[in-house]
Amino acid sequence: MFVNFNGDWPPQPEPPPRPTPPRLDKRARTRFTWVIAFNLLLLLLMPLAGVTLFDAVVALFRG
């Protein structure tokens, strides 16, 4: 059985250069910020289990 002890030959090809990540313009950045804010608002106002957070806030204010 042949065992190749020279693992450096043939040389590995150069990896391709990484593409530059896309940049967001000002309008897209603003839209992205509003989407995140809207999702955070929905996370606080409408949990999947019902209105448990709303009930907890009301209970906190009742004392």
Order of alpha helices (4+ residues) and beta strands (2+ residues): alpha-alpha
